[in-house]
Amino acid sequence: VQTNKDKYNWIQVTLKETVKDSLQSGRFIDFDLPEEVQVVKAAGIRATLDKDAKLKDAADFSELKDNGDDALIDFDDDKDLSNFSVTVPEDGATVADGEIWNANKANTLTLFIPVTIQADYTGDVKVDIKGAKAGIDDTTLTVAKAVPVVTVEAKTTDVKNGVQKQAVSDIKITENVIGYMNAGTTLTVALDNLGLTNALVFDDAKVEVTAGDLEINKITIKKGVINIPIKEESTKPSTISITGITATLNRTLPEGGYDLKIGEAIEKGNSALIDNEKYNDEDFDVAPVTVKGYINIVTPADTNTVKVNASFVIGKTSYTNNGTEVTMDAAPYIAKNRTMVPIRYIANACGVTDENITWNQATRTATISGPNNVVTIKMGSNTITTSNGVITMDTVAVNTGNRIYVPARFIANALGATVTWDAATQTVGITK
């Protein structure tokens, strides 16, 4: 299978009886693809009893029914379309195009399955087939190979926190599929900044086509992302070279490596490399190509911290910090002997501004970038990931009244603060 951006691909699986009636009518055969490979249900799984059926003719065969009493296809989950089952037809049943299943002879059932593949998935596409009760041994077939549509070359650059317009290494993006980047789309080049505004951004670059005949329009840099508009798609393999690149860092991010992300969808349907981001409940909205550790921060984040002397009272919709009262839109409460506080306010109390608190709805993960630690916590998880390691909690982050609540002690500790509890006044104290 060659990856197509705006078209689905077909994979072929043939079930062949070696003797008549070896497949048991009415029994299920389960098909399980990787979650990065989703069936295009709207296109329909096609089938034929033709022993010489060819993959190139896949779209010409008729669909297997997937609803009604005589349906032969059943999907396990309408959101995750990587799993489905096929019912072995009854003797005399119509399979497709008037073809009749005949229990008195050995049948050959060929399935053509339309799939779309997550943009960053490469390598073998395998399907697990299970159907012991139907008379088939469990097996795994390699049915396709997903290839990357572009190759990216870039070297790691060491940079320092708090320095503007630092020179970073050149980037070379080469097409593996001719004409893949359509006219009217945009190729994006971005830095992984943990979702924090202005923490790590591109601020200058020169972009040109150095091989092939791909045509591009004038680039723009918006919110630290390089946007390369595609004017005309290529008819021969092309290379885009990005030179003279500079990046700016504020003092937020900790030391370590930060990735380069190529081709993420900034606007739905306008990415030069991805046109299936809505599949799998939008979990396909990924960067098609990631270069690990393109930026390496070699100086620590700013460790200057503001004084914190805050207190939260159970049931009260305000807290105090250094003598100033701050109004909240939700109140702390106690659950399983832990004080639960809205994540925004506990982070604010520990000296983190709103722009350094982000929420990723797709992964249901909050990221808090403190002055000397970056903390991430996922809804329902009992662990906190920090720049300094993983903290295991005895409770989890929860959604209460459309507010993300976290245990005050663990979050405050992760951000370098000390926590006290006054049972008499039902007050949590935070100092730093």
C-alpha positions in Angstrom: 0.0 0.0 0.0 1.3 3.4 -0.9 0.1 6.1 1.4 -2.4 8.5 -0.3 -3.3 11.7 1.5 -6.7 12.3 0.1 -7.7 8.8 -1.0 -8.1 5.6 0.9 -6.1 2.4 0.2 -7.3 -1.1 -0.4 -5.9 -4.2 1.3 -6.8 -7.7 0.2 -7.4 -10.8 2.3 -8.5 -14.2 0.8 -10.1 -17.0 2.8 -9.9 -20.2 0.8 -11.5 -23.5 1.8 -9.3 -26.5 1.1 -12.3 -28.8 1.3 -16.0 -28.1 1.1 -17.8 -26.8 4.1 -14.6 -26.4 6.1 -15.8 -22.9 7.1 -18.8 -23.1 9.5 -21.8 -21.2 8.3 -23.1 -18.5 10.8 -19.8 -18.4 12.7 -17.7 -15.2 13.1 -14.2 -14.5 11.9 -12.7 -11.5 13.7 -10.3 -9.1 12.0 -8.1 -6.8 14.1 -5.9 -4.1 12.4 -3.5 -1.8 14.3 -5.4 1.1 15.8 -3.4 3.4 13.5 -5.1 1.7 10.5 -8.8 2.5 10.3 -11.4 1.0 7.9 -13.1 3.6 5.7 -16.6 2.4 6.5 -18.3 4.7 4.1 -16.5 3.1 1.2 -17.7 -0.4 2.2 -15.8 -3.6 2.6 -16.0 -5.3 -0.8 -16.1 -9.1 -1.5 -16.2 -11.7 -4.3 -16.0 -15.4 -4.7 -13.9 -15.0 -7.7 -10.7 -17.0 -7.2 -8.7 -14.7 -9.5 -9.8 -11.4 -8.1 -7.2 -8.7 -8.3 -6.5 -5.8 -5.8 -6.5 -3.3 -8.7 -10.2 -4.0 -9.3 -11.2 -3.7 -5.6 -13.5 -0.7 -6.1 -15.4 -2.6 -8.8 -16.7 -5.3 -6.5 -19.9 -4.9 -4.5 -20.1 -4.2 -0.8 -20.8 -6.7 1.9 -23.9 -5.8 3.9 -23.2 -4.3 7.3 -26.7 -3.9 8.6 -29.9 -5.9 8.7 -30.7 -9.5 9.6 -28.5 -10.9 6.8 -25.5 -8.6 7.4 -22.1 -10.3 6.9 -20.0 -7.4 8.4 -20.1 -6.1 11.9 -17.9 -3.4 13.4 -17.1 -3.6 17.1 -17.0 0.2 17.7 -18.2 3.0 15.4 -15.3 5.2 16.7 -12.5 2.6 16.5 -12.9 1.1 13.0 -9.8 -1.1 13.2 -11.8 -4.1 14.3 -14.6 -5.9 12.6 -16.0 -9.4 12.1 -17.2 -11.3 9.0 -20.0 -14.0 9.3 -19.4 -17.1 7.3 -22.4 -17.1 4.8 -25.2 -19.8 5.0 -25.5 -22.3 2.2 -27.3 -20.6 -0.7 -26.8 -17.1 0.7 -25.9 -14.3 -1.7 -22.5 -12.9 -1.0 -22.0 -10.2 -3.6 -23.0 -9.4 -7.2 -25.3 -12.5 -7.2 -22.5 -14.8 -6.2 -23.9 -17.7 -4.1 -22.2 -19.4 -1.2 -22.3 -23.2 -2.0 -21.6 -25.5 0.9 -21.2 -28.4 -1.5 -17.9 -27.1 -2.8 -14.8 -25.4 -1.6 -15.4 -21.7 -1.6 -12.9 -18.8 -2.0 -14.0 -15.5 -0.3 -11.8 -12.5 -1.1 -12.3 -9.3 0.9 -11.1 -5.9 -0.2 -10.8 -3.6 2.8 -10.6 0.2 2.3 -8.3 1.7 5.0 -6.8 5.1 5.9 -3.6 5.2 7.9 -2.4 7.5 10.6 0.0 10.0 9.1 3.0 9.1 11.3 2.6 5.3 11.0 5.2 3.5 8.9 6.2 -0.1 8.4 4.2 -3.3 8.0 0.5 -3.3 8.4 -0.6 -6.6 10.0 -4.1 -8.0 10.5 -4.8 -10.6 13.2 -7.5 -13.1 12.1 -9.3 -15.2 14.7 -12.1 -17.7 14.0 -11.6 -21.0 15.7 -15.3 -21.7 15.9 -15.7 -20.8 12.2 -13.0 -23.4 11.3 -10.0 -21.2 10.8 -6.8 -21.2 12.7 -5.7 -17.9 14.4 -3.2 -16.2 12.1 -1.4 -12.9 11.5 -1.0 -11.6 8.0 1.2 -8.8 6.7 -1.1 -7.2 4.2 0.6 -3.9 3.5 3.5 -1.6 4.1 3.0 2.1 5.0 5.7 4.4 3.8 6.5 7.9 5.0 5.5 10.6 2.4 8.5 12.8 3.2 11.9 12.4 4.7 13.3 15.1 7.0 17.0 15.8 7.7 18.0 18.0 10.6 20.7 18.1 13.2 20.5 18.8 16.9 21.3 22.3 18.0 22.3 23.3 21.6 20.5 26.5 22.7 20.2 28.6 25.9 17.1 29.6 27.8 16.1 33.3 27.8 18.0 34.2 24.6 16.3 35.6 21.5 16.9 34.6 17.8 19.4 31.8 18.3 20.7 30.1 15.1 19.5 26.5 14.8 20.3 23.9 12.2 19.0 23.7 8.6 16.1 21.5 7.7 15.7 19.5 4.5 12.3 18.0 3.6 12.3 15.6 0.6 9.2 14.0 -1.0 9.0 10.3 -1.2 5.7 10.4 -3.1 5.5 12.6 -6.2 2.8 15.2 -6.2 1.7 14.3 -2.7 1.5 17.9 -1.4 -1.5 19.4 -3.2 -1.8 23.0 -4.4 -3.7 25.2 -1.9 -2.4 23.3 1.1 0.2 24.4 3.7 3.2 22.5 5.0 3.9 23.4 8.7 7.2 23.3 10.5 6.9 23.7 14.3 8.7 23.1 17.6 7.3 21.0 20.4 7.0 23.5 23.2 4.7 21.4 25.5 1.8 23.5 24.4 3.1 26.6 26.2 2.6 29.9 24.5 5.8 31.5 23.3 8.0 29.1 25.2 10.0 28.0 22.2 9.3 29.5 18.7 10.7 30.0 15.3 11.1 33.7 14.4 13.0 33.7 11.1 13.8 31.4 8.2 14.5 31.2 4.5 12.6 28.6 2.5 13.2 27.5 -1.1 12.8 24.5 -3.3 16.3 23.1 -4.1 15.3 20.0 -6.1 12.4 19.0 -8.3 9.6 21.2 -9.6 7.3 21.7 -6.5 6.2 25.4 -6.4 5.7 27.3 -3.1 4.3 30.7 -2.2 5.8 33.2 0.2 6.1 31.7 3.7 4.7 33.2 6.9 5.7 32.6 10.6 2.7 32.7 12.9 2.8 31.9 16.6 6.3 30.5 16.1 5.2 28.1 13.3 6.7 28.2 9.8 3.9 28.0 7.2 4.9 27.0 3.7 2.0 27.4 1.2 2.0 24.9 -1.7 1.4 26.7 -5.0 1.7 23.7 -7.4 2.3 20.0 -6.7 5.4 18.3 -8.1 5.7 16.0 -11.1 9.2 14.9 -10.0 10.6 14.3 -6.5 11.2 17.6 -4.8 13.2 18.9 -1.8 12.4 22.0 0.4 15.4 23.5 2.1 14.9 25.7 5.2 18.0 27.8 6.1 18.9 30.8 8.2 16.6 29.6 10.9 16.5 31.3 14.3 14.5 30.4 17.4 13.7 32.3 20.6 13.3 30.7 24.1 11.7 32.3 27.2 12.9 31.1 30.6 10.1 28.5 31.1 11.2 25.2 29.6 13.6 22.9 31.5 16.8 21.5 30.1 16.6 18.7 27.6 15.6 17.8 24.0 12.6 19.2 22.1 11.3 17.8 18.9 10.7 19.2 15.5 7.2 18.5 14.1 6.5 18.5 10.3 3.1 18.7 8.8 0.7 19.1 11.7 -2.8 20.3 10.7 -3.2 23.9 11.7 -6.5 24.2 9.9 -8.7 21.2 9.2 -8.3 19.9 5.7 -5.5 22.4 4.8 -2.4 20.3 5.7 0.0 19.4 2.9 0.7 16.0 4.6 -2.5 14.9 6.3 -6.1 14.7 5.2 -7.5 12.1 7.6 -7.2 13.9 11.0 -10.9 13.3 11.7 -10.6 9.5 11.8 -10.6 7.5 14.9 -12.4 10.2 16.9 -9.8 12.7 15.8 -6.9 10.8 17.3 -5.3 10.9 13.8 -4.6 14.6 14.3 -0.8 14.1 14.7 2.4 15.4 13.2 3.2 13.1 10.2 7.0 13.4 10.8 8.8 14.1 14.1 12.5 14.7 14.4 13.5 13.8 18.0 15.7 16.3 20.0 16.1 19.0 17.2 16.5 21.6 20.0 18.6 20.8 23.0 18.3 23.3 25.9 21.6 23.3 27.8 20.8 25.9 30.4 18.2 25.4 33.1 14.9 27.4 33.2 14.8 30.6 35.3 14.7 29.5 39.0 13.8 32.9 40.3 10.5 32.3 42.2 8.0 34.6 43.7 7.1 34.2 47.3 4.0 32.0 47.9 1.9 32.0 51.1 -1.5 30.8 50.0 -4.5 29.2 51.7 -7.5 27.4 50.4 -10.6 26.8 52.5 -12.9 23.8 51.8 -16.1 25.0 50.2 -15.0 28.6 49.7 -14.8 30.1 46.2 -11.8 32.3 46.9 -8.3 31.8 48.2 -5.7 34.2 49.6 -2.1 34.6 48.5 0.4 36.9 50.3 -2.6 38.7 51.8 -4.5 39.2 48.6 -7.9 37.5 48.1 -8.5 35.8 44.7 -11.9 34.9 43.5 -12.4 31.4 42.0 -15.3 30.0 39.9 -15.2 26.7 41.8 -14.5 25.7 45.4 -12.1 23.1 46.9 -13.6 19.9 48.4 -12.4 16.8 50.2 -12.5 13.3 48.5 -10.9 10.2 50.0 -9.0 12.3 52.6 -7.5 14.5 49.9 -8.2 18.2 49.3 -9.2 18.6 45.6 -8.6 22.1 44.1 -9.2 23.4 40.5 -5.9 23.0 38.7 -5.8 26.6 37.4 -5.9 28.0 40.9 -3.5 25.7 42.6 -1.0 26.4 39.8 -1.6 30.2 40.1 -1.1 30.0 43.8 2.3 28.3 43.2 3.4 31.2 41.0 2.4 29.8 37.5 0.6 32.2 35.2 -2.4 31.2 33.1 -0.4 31.3 29.8 1.8 28.6 31.2 -1.1 26.2 32.0 -2.5 24.3 29.0 -5.2 21.7 28.5 -5.1 19.1 25.7 -8.6 17.9 25.1 -7.6 15.1 22.8 -5.3 13.4 25.4 -7.2 14.9 28.4 -3.9 16.1 29.8 -3.0 19.3 31.6 0.5 20.8 31.4 1.8 23.2 34.0 5.1 24.9 33.4 6.5 26.2 36.6 9.7 28.3 37.0 11.8 25.2 37.6 9.6 22.2 36.7 7.1 21.2 34.0 4.3 19.1 35.4 1.8 17.0 33.3 -1.2 15.2 34.7 -3.8 13.2 32.8 -7.5 12.8 33.8 -8.1 9.6 35.6 -4.4 8.9 36.1 -2.8 8.4 39.5 0.7 9.6 38.3 2.2 13.1 37.7 5.0 13.4 35.2 7.5 16.1 36.0 10.8 17.3 34.7 12.5 15.5 37.6 10.6 12.2 37.4 7.2 10.5 38.0 5.1 11.0 41.1 2.6 8.3 42.1 -0.5 9.6 43.9 -3.1 7.8 46.1 -5.9 9.5 44.1 -6.5 10.8 40.5 -7.4 14.0 38.7 -11.1 14.3 38.0 -13.6 16.4 36.2 -16.2 17.9 38.6 -18.7 20.5 37.4 -16.7 21.0 34.2 -13.6 21.9 36.2 -10.4 19.9 36.3 -9.7 19.1 40.0 -6.3 17.8 41.3 -5.0 16.9 44.7 -3.5 20.0 46.2 -0.6 18.3 48.0 0.8 16.4 45.1 0.6 19.3 42.6 2.0 21.8 45.0 4.8 19.5 46.0 5.6 18.9 42.3 5.9 22.6 41.8 8.3 23.0 44.7 5.8 24.2 47.4 5.2 22.9 50.9 1.6 22.0 52.0 0.0 22.1 55.5 -3.5 21.1 56.6 -5.5 22.7 59.4 -8.3 20.4 60.2 -10.0 22.8 62.6 -10.4 25.5 59.9 -10.5 23.1 57.0 -7.7 25.0 55.4 -4.8 24.0 53.1 -1.7 26.2 53.4 0.8 26.5 50.6 4.2 28.1 51.1 7.3 28.5 48.9 
